[in-house]
Amino acid sequence: MLDEPALRTLGLRFAERDAKDLDAYPVANVDDLKAAALLGAPFAPSLGGHGWTAAEAARAIELLASYSPSTALIWAMPLGFAGIYSMDVEVVPPEARTAWSAQVDEVTARYRAGQLYAACNSERGAGGSVAATQTTARRGADGVFRLTGDKILATSGSYADVFFSTAKVTPQDLPGAGVVEFFLVPTRTPGVEVLTDWDGFGMRSTESHTVRYQDAPAEGILGFPDFLARIQPLEYWFNLFAAIPLGCARGMLRALSTSTPAAPALRVRLNDARMRYEALRAYLLETAAAWRPAGGPEYAARVLRTKTYVGQEATALCATLFALGGGRHYRRNDPLARLLADSFAGTALRPPLPLALDAMLDQFGSSEEYA
Ligand SMILES: Cc1cc2nc3c(=O)[nH]c(=O)nc-3n(C[C@H](O)[C@H](O)[C@H](O)COP(=O)(O)OP(=O)(O)OC[C@H]3O[C@@H](n4cnc5c(N)ncnc54)[C@H](O)[C@@H]3O)c2cc1C
């Protein structure tokens, strides 16, 4: 179960630390998340987690983002990964169940040992489209898959222990392979080069670097062939990504509401902002509560709408709140200014806004939800 008071205490501590060192990767924050068994909170308690649902994970990311957006973004990657590995084994095809259970044992043991799993999927020029992935995986005579290709924006960079990375693989090398598969790649291996080229507009301390794979050996694939199409894991992360700009708006609302503003007009505007925030949060949590593996095309479309709407409206709300904050916040490292810059990562996170809008136009009119 999600313990909100405990998470709030952590959030306050993280915000204090962030204020002392604005651009450094928040090692101590991540260590605190590990110590509280929060990186893998969706795992069952017997496996070292807290048995969180997808909606609890989204609530937690939103709450933490209101204090420390960078830490929330870093956390979203392993949290979503743990959410996927917590799915009911009934969803796994019978022939893959033994291997799946062995993977769950391995991954949960590594979380308990403090290892950090991170996402290394995006590629320059792919526009956030998984199908446009150029990275390839080839199976060697030794049975090991090796990845070659360039990735961008891999949050946690060299602080990660294992990347989960999309790559194309032929059906000859992997019978039943989908458009892409997720490969698990240990980060400190010959063939993996993590650059230090992150200089973000917001999310400054996330170390979201370029990664180059040159015959980088993978431990194997996540799950079983065609996992992305059969299980639809990405929607779990999309809900978490939407929670981040929403959390930024919550943090700004909190900062601006600590004392009642004297001007009635300002109180009206803040009240209006609060209603917008609450409506966005309700939309996101309703979508996240409906998450299930292999959720189907209707659910995928709903998540796409939710992530798009909550992302764009939360950043717009942050812009409104920043304007209401006044000139004293107009400094690069003011907490309100940082929340504003951090919030815009939400529209860039997968699926980025232009790609999402394109996809929704294609889907327009296909819904029977109003029946
Ligand atoms: C702070 C931050 C942290 C991130 N962390 C991670 C991470 O940990 N792991 C990870 O894998 N990714 C991460 N990302 C990447 C993110 O999830 C997006 O997938 C990535 O930004 C790609 O989108 P883009 O718009 O930048 O793509 P670009 O490839 O730069 O494309 C730019 C634009 O071109 C257009 N375009 C190009 N190709 C297409 C196409 N095929 N279809 C439609 N439109 C197209 C779109 O308008 C697109 O937005 C992070 C991003 C940010 C901002």
The ligand as an SDF file (V2000), in Angstrom:
LIG
                    3D

 53 58  0  0  0  0  0  0  0  0999 V2000
   14.1300   14.9250  -19.5860 C   0  0  0  0  0  0  0  0  0  0  0  0
   13.9470   13.7900  -20.5250 C   0  0  0  0  0  0  0  0  0  0  0  0
   14.2770   12.5020  -20.1100 C   0  0  0  0  0  0  0  0  0  0  0  0
   14.1340   11.4030  -20.9760 C   0  0  0  0  0  0  0  0  0  0  0  0
   14.4970   10.1780  -20.5350 N   0  0  0  0  0  0  0  0  0  0  0  0
   14.4400    9.1360  -21.3810 C   0  0  0  0  0  0  0  0  0  0  0  0
   14.8940    7.8350  -20.9560 C   0  0  0  0  0  0  0  0  0  0  0  0
   15.2940    7.6230  -19.8100 O   0  0  0  0  0  0  0  0  0  0  0  0
   14.9040    6.8500  -21.8700 N   0  0  0  0  0  0  0  0  0  0  0  0
   14.4720    7.0310  -23.1290 C   0  0  0  0  0  0  0  0  0  0  0  0
   14.5080    6.0910  -23.8990 O   0  0  0  0  0  0  0  0  0  0  0  0
   14.0160    8.2390  -23.5680 N   0  0  0  0  0  0  0  0  0  0  0  0
   13.9970    9.2870  -22.7150 C   0  0  0  0  0  0  0  0  0  0  0  0
   13.5590   10.5200  -23.1560 N   0  0  0  0  0  0  0  0  0  0  0  0
   13.1170   10.6720  -24.5680 C   0  0  0  0  0  0  0  0  0  0  0  0
   11.6170   10.8470  -24.7950 C   0  0  0  0  0  0  0  0  0  0  0  0
   10.9030    9.8290  -24.1730 O   0  0  0  0  0  0  0  0  0  0  0  0
   11.2290   10.9320  -26.2980 C   0  0  0  0  0  0  0  0  0  0  0  0
   11.0060    9.6740  -26.8350 O   0  0  0  0  0  0  0  0  0  0  0  0
   12.2980   11.5520  -27.1210 C   0  0  0  0  0  0  0  0  0  0  0  0
   12.4190   12.8700  -26.6570 O   0  0  0  0  0  0  0  0  0  0  0  0
   12.0020   11.4590  -28.6050 C   0  0  0  0  0  0  0  0  0  0  0  0
   11.1660   12.4390  -29.0000 O   0  0  0  0  0  0  0  0  0  0  0  0
   11.6640   13.7200  -29.8530 P   0  0  0  0  0  0  0  0  0  0  0  0
   10.4450   14.4670  -30.1440 O   0  0  0  0  0  0  0  0  0  0  0  0
   12.7550   14.3780  -29.0890 O   0  0  0  0  0  0  0  0  0  0  0  0
   12.2660   13.0020  -31.1380 O   0  0  0  0  0  0  0  0  0  0  0  0
   13.1520   13.5090  -32.3320 P   0  0  0  0  0  0  0  0  0  0  0  0
   13.6360   12.2550  -32.9240 O   0  0  0  0  0  0  0  0  0  0  0  0
   14.1390   14.5460  -31.9330 O   0  0  0  0  0  0  0  0  0  0  0  0
   12.0830   14.1350  -33.3180 O   0  0  0  0  0  0  0  0  0  0  0  0
   11.6910   15.4810  -33.2590 C   0  0  0  0  0  0  0  0  0  0  0  0
   10.2880   15.6640  -33.8140 C   0  0  0  0  0  0  0  0  0  0  0  0
   10.2620   15.2320  -35.1670 O   0  0  0  0  0  0  0  0  0  0  0  0
    8.9980   14.7280  -35.5340 C   0  0  0  0  0  0  0  0  0  0  0  0
    9.1210   13.3210  -35.9300 N   0  0  0  0  0  0  0  0  0  0  0  0
   10.2800   12.6890  -36.2300 C   0  0  0  0  0  0  0  0  0  0  0  0
   10.0230   11.4140  -36.5830 N   0  0  0  0  0  0  0  0  0  0  0  0
    8.7260   11.2070  -36.4890 C   0  0  0  0  0  0  0  0  0  0  0  0
    7.8710   10.0840  -36.6960 C   0  0  0  0  0  0  0  0  0  0  0  0
    8.3430    8.8800  -37.0850 N   0  0  0  0  0  0  0  0  0  0  0  0
    6.5420   10.2500  -36.4970 N   0  0  0  0  0  0  0  0  0  0  0  0
    6.0430   11.4410  -36.1120 C   0  0  0  0  0  0  0  0  0  0  0  0
    6.8080   12.5240  -35.8880 N   0  0  0  0  0  0  0  0  0  0  0  0
    8.1240   12.4220  -36.0730 C   0  0  0  0  0  0  0  0  0  0  0  0
    8.1560   14.8900  -34.2770 C   0  0  0  0  0  0  0  0  0  0  0  0
    7.5700   16.1470  -34.3080 O   0  0  0  0  0  0  0  0  0  0  0  0
    9.1940   14.8410  -33.1700 C   0  0  0  0  0  0  0  0  0  0  0  0
    8.7240   15.3470  -31.9340 O   0  0  0  0  0  0  0  0  0  0  0  0
   13.6580   11.6210  -22.3090 C   0  0  0  0  0  0  0  0  0  0  0  0
   13.2970   12.9060  -22.7200 C   0  0  0  0  0  0  0  0  0  0  0  0
   13.4340   13.9810  -21.8520 C   0  0  0  0  0  0  0  0  0  0  0  0
   13.0550   15.3480  -22.3190 C   0  0  0  0  0  0  0  0  0  0  0  0
  1  2  1  0
  2  3  1  0
  2 52  2  0
  3  4  2  0
  4  5  1  0
  4 50  1  0
  5  6  2  0
  6  7  1  0
  6 13  1  0
  7  8  2  0
  7  9  1  0
  9 10  1  0
 10 11  2  0
 10 12  1  0
 12 13  2  0
 13 14  1  0
 14 15  1  0
 14 50  1  0
 15 16  1  0
 16 17  1  0
 16 18  1  0
 18 19  1  0
 18 20  1  0
 20 21  1  0
 20 22  1  0
 22 23  1  0
 23 24  1  0
 24 25  2  0
 24 26  1  0
 24 27  1  0
 27 28  1  0
 28 29  2  0
 28 30  1  0
 28 31  1  0
 31 32  1  0
 32 33  1  0
 33 34  1  0
 33 48  1  0
 34 35  1  0
 35 36  1  0
 35 46  1  0
 36 37  1  0
 36 45  1  0
 37 38  2  0
 38 39  1  0
 39 40  1  0
 39 45  2  0
 40 41  1  0
 40 42  2  0
 42 43  1  0
 43 44  2  0
 44 45  1  0
 46 47  1  0
 46 48  1  0
 48 49  1  0
 50 51  2  0
 51 52  1  0
 52 53  1  0
M  END
$$$$
